[in-house]
Amino acid sequence: MATTLTLGCGHAPLAENPPHVADLPQTATPTDDPYLWLEDVEGAKALDFVHAANAKSLGELQAGPAYQVLYDRLLAMLDSKDRIPYVSERAGFLYNFWRDDHHVRGVWRRTTWAEYRKAQPKWETVLDVDQLAQDESENWVWASAACLFPDYNRCLLRMSRGGGDASVVREFDIKARAFVKDGFILPAAKSEVHWIDADHVYVATDFGPGSMTQSGYPRIVKEWQRGTPLAGAKTLYTASESDIGVGAFRNFRPGFERDFVTREITFWTNELLLRTGDKLLHIDKPDDANAEIDGQTILLHLRTAWTIGDKTWPAGALLAEDFVSYQKGARDFTALFEPTPKTSLVAWSTTHHNLLLTILDNVKTRVFELTLTAGKWQKREVKLPGVGTASVSVLDPYTSDQFFLNFTDFLTPTTELLAKPGSDKHEALKHLPAFFSAKGLKVQQFEAKSKDGTAIPYFLVARADVALDGKNPTLLYGYGGFEVPLQPNYSAGSGMSWLEKGGVYVQANIRGGGEFGPQWHQAALKEHRQRAYDDFAAVAEDLIARKVTAPAHLAIQGGSNGGLLVGAVAMQRPELFKAVVCQVPLLDMRRYHKLLAGASWMGEYGDPDKPEEWAFISRYSPYQNVKPDVKYPRIFFLTSTRDDRVHPGHARKMYAKMQAQGHDVLYFENTEGGHGGAANNPQLAKMSALVYSFLWKELQ
């Protein structure tokens, strides 16, 4: 279940034949924007506006005892010592990053297998981020650690100031429990850094003027030697300014060590280059196919159909070929997966000897284990605890065939299992406790018919005896973009804040997502984007037709691209909803490509500077379509000052414009947290408590 925040709006009476956006006149291109000053992220005037808006929202939503009770319960859940401490194995140790009431910023720690199997493992602290922040007087937020195979004693740590994507990189010595003096260090940037060996790394970062793409990512990748200045690093490849970015990495598979350069042309197209000495060899493949070379095999995941000779491989297929033979021109592929109308490949992972495929079958997970033996692929299905969502995480892909198998659904707390190759006797390692009462709750899957007749599946979670009287407070969540599938998952926060109190939760699997493979996504790409909004509205209409709820009790929720979704649908179909929660959203689609990483998403939405593409973008862009004489649902906008992916100006400007037009809207901007919205558990509890306080206030 989604744990992001939700949108709220007021509503007008349901029309018998409400207009669809395609039938409306095209919005004119704006010549000026009176709220451009709100794009100055840390400008004094803009921040004064933010503080005033925050004060208004906090004053309303924190009033009364209900908010504090909810906040305390959410924070206790987030800080609970009974949560699963998810780990990664490195050289026999299990590493975990953990936050709780004693480690607000977090602690990077490790333990042994013997300890991890205990109910209360003993942990060894590797780095205390709270202590580091205090010692260095910095607002450090942990991002990640990448350690060097095979002993994993040297690591490249990423930390940001406040939680943005731009991170500082610092080399860390595990044995010494200290940062390496004069080690590999990079200032804050959206960098790509990967180990080559103990004395060399690949680095793509902000090297100065002209070194970044229009999307704000590095366009130059270099090889950097220890002890030498970054300015003297050897340039390997320079991408175009119009590309998204570039990077390089080494595959450490013993006996098959290889180095690669990756060029991200658009969000959906890329180039892969094999480095041999000082030469870069282009690997032939469709630009929109994703390729991985691991060991002796090349894997190709197709996004569009590919005809080779007299054989056409479908979009969504995963193909395998011997890499050496492939480089010599062989195209005798083995199809490891071919989609059906209801199945899609959502992920694959390599272990020491095997390949693990995660498949969605009508939005429910299946896992397969494949082994290459004597040139033939053998396939077996991995047994799961039930019907729901499973995720696979390999231990060490270079040394182990074991993998973690995490299983959950809407009502079942997550179980972490250790799986062994060729066996269905999984070892149960950890169980998430039940943080809310699921007694009497039931999960059902339905379909709604979209405007063009397409069947749109959705999950409904409610009490088994829910009265179909149209009076149930209902929260409808969606995303619908970037080929991201929404799957059933256990959300303690939503459970205790919504379901346990009698709310109905609905998760819509609309087009634009990845539930049914690339074609499901491409059906709502660029000029077809409106289909995603029609799909979402169709689910709302189906809920109303079934009398699960009514517009007076229906809210919608979405974040990031989902924030654009709920913003667009609220503008187009305001009569359907009472409330909207719009988190870290895109809203001004006239300028999205000029703000932060926005240019990287033109492959998804289109280029608003091209008149023929602005013609379809303008029809749904919320900021351009909001009108003063329409009764909209009440909207709660949430964003982060430190979000350096989706600019906070989107939410700021939409709130300001709607407020100026006389609409009743709320706004909250966290000063930290990046695109996730929160940098620690207290901030996450606060935002969640604000959201659910808003929803209950509006829908009852």
Secondary structure in CASP SS format (residue, H / E / C, confidence):
PFRMAT SS
TARGET T0000
AUTHOR 0000-0000-0000
METHOD secondary structure of the structure
MODEL  1
M C 1.00
A C 1.00
T C 1.00
T C 1.00
L C 1.00
T C 1.00
L E 1.00
G C 1.00
C C 1.00
G C 1.00
H C 1.00
A C 1.00
P C 1.00
L C 1.00
A C 1.00
E C 1.00
N C 1.00
P C 1.00
P C 1.00
H C 1.00
V H 1.00
A H 1.00
D H 1.00
L C 1.00
P C 1.00
Q C 1.00
T C 1.00
A C 1.00
T C 1.00
P C 1.00
T C 1.00
D C 1.00
D C 1.00
P C 1.00
Y C 1.00
L H 1.00
W H 1.00
L H 1.00
E H 1.00
D C 1.00
V C 1.00
E C 1.00
G C 1.00
A H 1.00
K H 1.00
A H 1.00
L H 1.00
D H 1.00
F H 1.00
V H 1.00
H H 1.00
A H 1.00
A H 1.00
N H 1.00
A H 1.00
K H 1.00
S H 1.00
L H 1.00
G H 1.00
E H 1.00
L H 1.00
Q C 1.00
A C 1.00
G C 1.00
P H 1.00
A H 1.00
Y H 1.00
Q H 1.00
V H 1.00
L H 1.00
Y H 1.00
D H 1.00
R H 1.00
L H 1.00
L H 1.00
A H 1.00
M H 1.00
L H 1.00
D H 1.00
S C 1.00
K C 1.00
D C 1.00
R C 1.00
I C 1.00
P C 1.00
Y C 1.00
V C 1.00
S E 1.00
E E 1.00
R E 1.00
A C 1.00
G C 1.00
F E 1.00
L E 1.00
Y E 1.00
N E 1.00
F E 1.00
W E 1.00
R C 1.00
D C 1.00
D C 1.00
H C 1.00
H C 1.00
V C 1.00
R C 1.00
G C 1.00
V E 1.00
W E 1.00
R E 1.00
R E 1.00
T E 1.00
T C 1.00
W H 1.00
A H 1.00
E H 1.00
Y H 1.00
R C 1.00
K C 1.00
A C 1.00
Q C 1.00
P C 1.00
K C 1.00
W C 1.00
E E 1.00
T E 1.00
V E 1.00
L E 1.00
D E 1.00
V H 1.00
D H 1.00
Q H 1.00
L H 1.00
A H 1.00
Q H 1.00
D H 1.00
E H 1.00
S C 1.00
E C 1.00
N C 1.00
W E 1.00
V E 1.00
W E 1.00
A E 1.00
S E 1.00
A E 1.00
A E 1.00
C E 1.00
L C 1.00
F C 1.00
P C 1.00
D C 1.00
Y C 1.00
N C 1.00
R E 1.00
C E 1.00
L E 1.00
L E 1.00
R E 1.00
M E 1.00
S E 1.00
R E 1.00
G C 1.00
G C 1.00
G C 1.00
D C 1.00
A C 1.00
S E 1.00
V E 1.00
V E 1.00
R E 1.00
E E 1.00
F E 1.00
D E 1.00
I C 1.00
K C 1.00
A C 1.00
R C 1.00
A E 1.00
F E 1.00
V C 1.00
K C 1.00
D C 1.00
G C 1.00
F C 1.00
I E 1.00
L E 1.00
P E 1.00
A E 1.00
A E 1.00
K C 1.00
S C 1.00
E E 1.00
V E 1.00
H E 1.00
W E 1.00
I E 1.00
D E 1.00
A C 1.00
D C 1.00
H E 1.00
V E 1.00
Y E 1.00
V E 1.00
A E 1.00
T C 1.00
D C 1.00
F C 1.00
G C 1.00
P C 1.00
G C 1.00
S C 1.00
M E 1.00
T C 1.00
Q C 1.00
S C 1.00
G C 1.00
Y C 1.00
P E 1.00
R C 1.00
I E 1.00
V E 1.00
K E 1.00
E E 1.00
W E 1.00
Q E 1.00
R C 1.00
G C 1.00
T C 1.00
P C 1.00
L H 1.00
A H 1.00
G H 1.00
A C 1.00
K E 1.00
T E 1.00
L E 1.00
Y E 1.00
T E 1.00
A C 1.00
S C 1.00
E C 1.00
S C 1.00
D C 1.00
I C 1.00
G E 1.00
V E 1.00
G E 1.00
A E 1.00
F E 1.00
R E 1.00
N E 1.00
F C 1.00
R C 1.00
P C 1.00
G C 1.00
F C 1.00
E C 1.00
R E 1.00
D E 1.00
F E 1.00
V E 1.00
T E 1.00
R E 1.00
E E 1.00
I E 1.00
T E 1.00
F C 1.00
W C 1.00
T E 1.00
N E 1.00
E E 1.00
L E 1.00
L E 1.00
L E 1.00
R E 1.00
T E 1.00
G C 1.00
D C 1.00
K E 1.00
L E 1.00
L E 1.00
H E 1.00
I C 1.00
D C 1.00
K C 1.00
P C 1.00
D C 1.00
D C 1.00
A C 1.00
N E 1.00
A E 1.00
E E 1.00
I E 1.00
D E 1.00
G C 1.00
Q C 1.00
T E 1.00
I E 1.00
L E 1.00
L E 1.00
H E 1.00
L C 1.00
R C 1.00
T C 1.00
A C 1.00
W E 1.00
T E 1.00
I E 1.00
G C 1.00
D C 1.00
K E 1.00
T E 1.00
W E 1.00
P C 1.00
A C 1.00
G C 1.00
A C 1.00
L E 1.00
L E 1.00
A E 1.00
E E 1.00
D E 1.00
F H 1.00
V H 1.00
S H 1.00
Y H 1.00
Q H 1.00
K C 1.00
G C 1.00
A C 1.00
R C 1.00
D C 1.00
F C 1.00
T E 1.00
A E 1.00
L E 1.00
F E 1.00
E C 1.00
P C 1.00
T E 1.00
P C 1.00
K C 1.00
T E 1.00
S E 1.00
L E 1.00
V E 1.00
A E 1.00
W E 1.00
S E 1.00
T E 1.00
T C 1.00
H C 1.00
H C 1.00
N E 1.00
L E 1.00
L E 1.00
L E 1.00
T E 1.00
I E 1.00
L E 1.00
D E 1.00
N C 1.00
V C 1.00
K E 1.00
T E 1.00
R E 1.00
V E 1.00
F E 1.00
E E 1.00
L E 1.00
T E 1.00
L E 1.00
T E 1.00
A C 1.00
G C 1.00
K E 1.00
W E 1.00
Q E 1.00
K E 1.00
R E 1.00
E E 1.00
V E 1.00
K C 1.00
L C 1.00
P C 1.00
G C 1.00
V C 1.00
G C 1.00
T E 1.00
A E 1.00
S E 1.00
V E 1.00
S E 1.00
V E 1.00
L C 1.00
D C 1.00
P C 1.00
Y C 1.00
T C 1.00
S C 1.00
D C 1.00
Q C 1.00
F E 1.00
F E 1.00
L E 1.00
N E 1.00
F E 1.00
T E 1.00
D C 1.00
F C 1.00
L C 1.00
T C 1.00
P C 1.00
T C 1.00
T E 1.00
E E 1.00
L E 1.00
L E 1.00
A E 1.00
K C 1.00
P C 1.00
G C 1.00
S C 1.00
D C 1.00
K C 1.00
H C 1.00
E E 1.00
A E 1.00
L E 1.00
K E 1.00
H E 1.00
L C 1.00
P C 1.00
A C 1.00
F C 1.00
F C 1.00
S C 1.00
A C 1.00
K C 1.00
G C 1.00
L E 1.00
K E 1.00
V E 1.00
Q E 1.00
Q E 1.00
F E 1.00
E E 1.00
A E 1.00
K E 1.00
S C 1.00
K C 1.00
D C 1.00
G C 1.00
T C 1.00
A E 1.00
I E 1.00
P E 1.00
Y E 1.00
F E 1.00
L E 1.00
V E 1.00
A E 1.00
R E 1.00
A C 1.00
D C 1.00
V C 1.00
A C 1.00
L C 1.00
D C 1.00
G C 1.00
K C 1.00
N C 1.00
P C 1.00
T E 1.00
L E 1.00
L E 1.00
Y E 1.00
G C 1.00
Y C 1.00
G C 1.00
G C 1.00
F C 1.00
E C 1.00
V C 1.00
P C 1.00
L C 1.00
Q C 1.00
P C 1.00
N C 1.00
Y C 1.00
S C 1.00
A H 1.00
G H 1.00
S H 1.00
G H 1.00
M H 1.00
S H 1.00
W C 1.00
L H 1.00
E H 1.00
K H 1.00
G C 1.00
G C 1.00
V E 1.00
Y E 1.00
V E 1.00
Q E 1.00
A E 1.00
N C 1.00
I C 1.00
R C 1.00
G C 1.00
G C 1.00
G C 1.00
E C 1.00
F C 1.00
G C 1.00
P H 1.00
Q H 1.00
W H 1.00
H H 1.00
Q H 1.00
A C 1.00
A C 1.00
L C 1.00
K H 1.00
E H 1.00
H H 1.00
R C 1.00
Q H 1.00
R H 1.00
A H 1.00
Y H 1.00
D H 1.00
D H 1.00
F H 1.00
A H 1.00
A H 1.00
V H 1.00
A H 1.00
E H 1.00
D H 1.00
L H 1.00
I H 1.00
A H 1.00
R C 1.00
K C 1.00
V C 1.00
T C 1.00
A C 1.00
P H 1.00
A H 1.00
H H 1.00
L E 1.00
A E 1.00
I E 1.00
Q E 1.00
G E 1.00
G E 1.00
S C 1.00
N H 1.00
G H 1.00
G H 1.00
L H 1.00
L H 1.00
V H 1.00
G H 1.00
A H 1.00
V H 1.00
A H 1.00
M H 1.00
Q H 1.00
R C 1.00
P H 1.00
E H 1.00
L H 1.00
F C 1.00
K C 1.00
A E 1.00
V E 1.00
V E 1.00
C E 1.00
Q E 1.00
V C 1.00
P C 1.00
L C 1.00
L C 1.00
D C 1.00
M C 1.00
R C 1.00
R C 1.00
Y H 1.00
H H 1.00
K H 1.00
L C 1.00
L H 1.00
A H 1.00
G H 1.00
A H 1.00
S H 1.00
W H 1.00
M H 1.00
G H 1.00
E H 1.00
Y H 1.00
G C 1.00
D C 1.00
P C 1.00
D C 1.00
K C 1.00
P H 1.00
E H 1.00
E H 1.00
W H 1.00
A H 1.00
F H 1.00
I H 1.00
S C 1.00
R C 1.00
Y C 1.00
S C 1.00
P H 1.00
Y H 1.00
Q H 1.00
N H 1.00
V C 1.00
K C 1.00
P C 1.00
D C 1.00
V C 1.00
K C 1.00
Y C 1.00
P C 1.00
R E 1.00
I E 1.00
F E 1.00
F E 1.00
L E 1.00
T E 1.00
S E 1.00
T C 1.00
R C 1.00
D C 1.00
D C 1.00
R C 1.00
V C 1.00
H C 1.00
P C 1.00
G H 1.00
H H 1.00
A H 1.00
R H 1.00
K H 1.00
M H 1.00
Y H 1.00
A H 1.00
K H 1.00
M H 1.00
Q H 1.00
A H 1.00
Q C 1.00
G C 1.00
H C 1.00
D C 1.00
V E 1.00
L E 1.00
Y E 1.00
F E 1.00
E E 1.00
N E 1.00
T C 1.00
E C 1.00
G C 1.00
G H 1.00
H H 1.00
G H 1.00
G C 1.00
A C 1.00
A C 1.00
N C 1.00
N H 1.00
P H 1.00
Q H 1.00
L H 1.00
A H 1.00
K H 1.00
M H 1.00
S H 1.00
A H 1.00
L H 1.00
V H 1.00
Y H 1.00
S H 1.00
F H 1.00
L H 1.00
W H 1.00
K H 1.00
E H 1.00
L H 1.00
Q C 1.00
END
